[in-house]
């Protein structure tokens, strides 16, 4: 069983499997384990940032933090929202926090995944801890 579990959450995912990922994390958790929900806000490209008002960016960030806090409260977990590249940021956070398990949902592979890679693929290949991939 695991004592420090990280569950990355993609709030913009059409195929939301957050409930399943949380159930897996709870099932694999030892008594007294810490479960942390993590959402990574990707940076807005520099060519687009001038077209988006700071009010919209602030409101979006507050909405994300509110939704993450709600999910965490409903599931007895902690929530964290950070900025950066999703795959790299998940790995950095897990290493800094000493997570012993990452539970991450993966999209069905398609041609774009084969060419560009995906967040789950990046995490699986480079994580220093165990990774449970939800398909």
C-alpha positions as a Markdown table, in Angstrom:
| # | Residue | x | y | z |
|---|---|---|---|---|
| 1 | Unk | 0.0 | 0.0 | 0.0 |
| 2 | Unk | 1.1 | 3.6 | -0.6 |
| 3 | Unk | 1.3 | 6.5 | 1.8 |
| 4 | Unk | 1.7 | 9.6 | -0.4 |
| 5 | Unk | -0.4 | 9.4 | -3.5 |
| 6 | Unk | -0.6 | 12.0 | -6.3 |
| 7 | Unk | -3.6 | 12.2 | -8.6 |
| 8 | Unk | -3.2 | 14.6 | -11.5 |
| 9 | Unk | -6.6 | 15.9 | -12.6 |
| 10 | Unk | -7.3 | 17.3 | -16.1 |
| 11 | Unk | -10.4 | 19.5 | -15.6 |
| 12 | Unk | -10.8 | 20.2 | -19.3 |
| 13 | Unk | -11.0 | 16.5 | -20.2 |
| 14 | Unk | -14.1 | 15.4 | -22.1 |
| 15 | Unk | -13.6 | 11.8 | -21.0 |
| 16 | Unk | -13.5 | 12.6 | -17.3 |
| 17 | Unk | -12.3 | 9.7 | -15.3 |
| 18 | Unk | -11.5 | 11.6 | -12.2 |
| 19 | Unk | -13.9 | 9.4 | -10.1 |
| 20 | Unk | -12.2 | 6.2 | -11.2 |
| 21 | Unk | -8.8 | 7.6 | -10.6 |
| 22 | Unk | -9.8 | 8.7 | -7.1 |
| 23 | Unk | -11.3 | 5.3 | -6.3 |
| 24 | Unk | -8.0 | 3.6 | -7.4 |
| 25 | Unk | -6.0 | 6.0 | -5.2 |
| 26 | Unk | -8.2 | 5.2 | -2.2 |
| 27 | Unk | -8.0 | 1.5 | -2.9 |
| 28 | Unk | -4.2 | 1.6 | -3.0 |
| 29 | Unk | -3.8 | 3.9 | -0.1 |
| 30 | Unk | -2.5 | 2.7 | 3.3 |
| 31 | Unk | -4.2 | 3.7 | 6.5 |
| 32 | Unk | -3.5 | 7.4 | 7.1 |
| 33 | Unk | -2.2 | 8.0 | 3.5 |
| 34 | Unk | -2.2 | 11.4 | 2.0 |
| 35 | Unk | -3.9 | 11.8 | -1.4 |
| 36 | Unk | -3.1 | 15.0 | -3.3 |
| 37 | Unk | -5.1 | 16.1 | -6.4 |
| 38 | Unk | -2.9 | 18.2 | -8.7 |
| 39 | Unk | -4.0 | 20.3 | -11.7 |
| 40 | Unk | -1.3 | 21.9 | -13.9 |
| 41 | Unk | -2.3 | 25.1 | -15.7 |
| 42 | Unk | -0.4 | 25.3 | -18.9 |
| 43 | Unk | 1.1 | 28.6 | -19.8 |
| 44 | Unk | -0.8 | 30.7 | -22.4 |
| 45 | Unk | 1.4 | 31.0 | -25.5 |
| 46 | Unk | 3.1 | 34.4 | -25.8 |
| 47 | Unk | 1.4 | 35.1 | -29.2 |
| 48 | Unk | -2.0 | 34.8 | -27.6 |
| 49 | Unk | -1.5 | 36.3 | -24.1 |
| 50 | Unk | -2.1 | 39.9 | -25.4 |
| 51 | Unk | -5.6 | 38.9 | -26.5 |
| 52 | Unk | -6.7 | 37.6 | -23.2 |
| 53 | Unk | -7.6 | 40.1 | -20.4 |
| 54 | Unk | -6.1 | 39.6 | -17.0 |
| 55 | Unk | -9.6 | 39.5 | -15.5 |
| 56 | Unk | -10.4 | 36.4 | -17.6 |
| 57 | Unk | -7.1 | 34.7 | -16.5 |
| 58 | Unk | -7.8 | 35.5 | -12.9 |
| 59 | Unk | -11.4 | 34.3 | -13.0 |
| 60 | Unk | -10.3 | 31.1 | -14.8 |
| 61 | Unk | -7.6 | 30.4 | -12.1 |
| 62 | Unk | -10.1 | 31.0 | -9.3 |
| 63 | Unk | -12.6 | 28.7 | -11.0 |
| 64 | Unk | -10.0 | 25.9 | -11.3 |
| 65 | Unk | -8.9 | 26.3 | -7.6 |
| 66 | Unk | -12.5 | 26.3 | -6.5 |
| 67 | Unk | -13.3 | 23.1 | -8.4 |
| 68 | Unk | -10.1 | 21.4 | -7.2 |
| 69 | Unk | -10.9 | 22.3 | -3.6 |
| 70 | Unk | -14.4 | 20.9 | -4.0 |
| 71 | Unk | -13.1 | 17.6 | -5.4 |
| 72 | Unk | -10.5 | 17.4 | -2.6 |
| 73 | Unk | -13.1 | 18.1 | 0.1 |
| 74 | Unk | -15.5 | 15.5 | -1.2 |
| 75 | Unk | -12.7 | 12.9 | -1.3 |
| 76 | Unk | -10.7 | 13.6 | 1.9 |
| 77 | Unk | -7.7 | 14.8 | -0.2 |
| 78 | Unk | -5.6 | 17.9 | -0.6 |
| 79 | Unk | -5.6 | 20.0 | -3.7 |
| 80 | Unk | -2.9 | 21.9 | -5.5 |
| 81 | Unk | -2.9 | 24.0 | -8.6 |
| 82 | Unk | 0.4 | 24.9 | -10.2 |
| 83 | Unk | 1.6 | 26.3 | -13.5 |
| 84 | Unk | 3.9 | 24.8 | -16.1 |
| 85 | Unk | 4.2 | 22.0 | -18.6 |
| 86 | Unk | 1.9 | 19.2 | -17.5 |
| 87 | Unk | 4.2 | 16.2 | -17.8 |
| 88 | Unk | 7.3 | 17.9 | -16.4 |
| 89 | Unk | 5.4 | 19.7 | -13.6 |
| 90 | Unk | 3.7 | 16.5 | -12.4 |
| 91 | Unk | 7.1 | 14.7 | -12.2 |
| 92 | Unk | 8.8 | 17.7 | -10.5 |
| 93 | Unk | 6.0 | 18.0 | -7.9 |
| 94 | Unk | 6.0 | 14.2 | -7.2 |
| 95 | Unk | 9.7 | 14.2 | -6.6 |
| 96 | Unk | 9.6 | 17.4 | -4.4 |
| 97 | Unk | 6.8 | 15.9 | -2.3 |
| 98 | Unk | 8.1 | 12.4 | -2.1 |
| 99 | Unk | 5.1 | 10.8 | -3.6 |
| 100 | Unk | 5.3 | 7.0 | -3.8 |
| 101 | Unk | 2.5 | 6.6 | -6.3 |
| 102 | Unk | 1.0 | 8.6 | -9.2 |
| 103 | Unk | -2.4 | 7.6 | -10.4 |
| 104 | Unk | -3.0 | 9.1 | -13.8 |
| 105 | Unk | -5.7 | 8.7 | -16.5 |
| 106 | Unk | -4.6 | 8.2 | -20.1 |
| 107 | Unk | -6.5 | 8.9 | -23.2 |
| 108 | Unk | -6.9 | 6.1 | -25.8 |
| 109 | Unk | -3.8 | 6.3 | -28.0 |
| 110 | Unk | -4.2 | 7.8 | -31.4 |
| 111 | Unk | -1.9 | 8.9 | -34.2 |
| 112 | Unk | -1.3 | 12.3 | -32.5 |
| 113 | Unk | -0.2 | 10.5 | -29.4 |
| 114 | Unk | 2.3 | 8.4 | -31.4 |
| 115 | Unk | 3.8 | 11.5 | -32.9 |
| 116 | Unk | 3.7 | 14.0 | -30.0 |
| 117 | Unk | 3.6 | 11.9 | -26.9 |
| 118 | Unk | 1.2 | 12.4 | -24.0 |
| 119 | Unk | 1.3 | 13.5 | -20.4 |
| 120 | Unk | 0.7 | 10.0 | -19.2 |
| 121 | Unk | 3.4 | 8.6 | -21.4 |
| 122 | Unk | 5.9 | 11.2 | -20.2 |
| 123 | Unk | 5.0 | 10.5 | -16.6 |
| 124 | Unk | 5.3 | 6.7 | -17.0 |
| 125 | Unk | 8.7 | 7.0 | -18.7 |
| 126 | Unk | 10.3 | 9.4 | -16.3 |
| 127 | Unk | 8.7 | 9.0 | -12.9 |
| 128 | Unk | 10.9 | 8.0 | -10.0 |
| 129 | Unk | 8.0 | 6.3 | -8.2 |
| 130 | Unk | 5.3 | 3.8 | -9.1 |
| 131 | Unk | 2.7 | 4.9 | -11.6 |
| 132 | Unk | -0.8 | 3.4 | -12.0 |
| 133 | Unk | -2.3 | 4.3 | -15.4 |
| 134 | Unk | -6.0 | 4.3 | -15.8 |
| 135 | Unk | -7.2 | 3.4 | -19.3 |
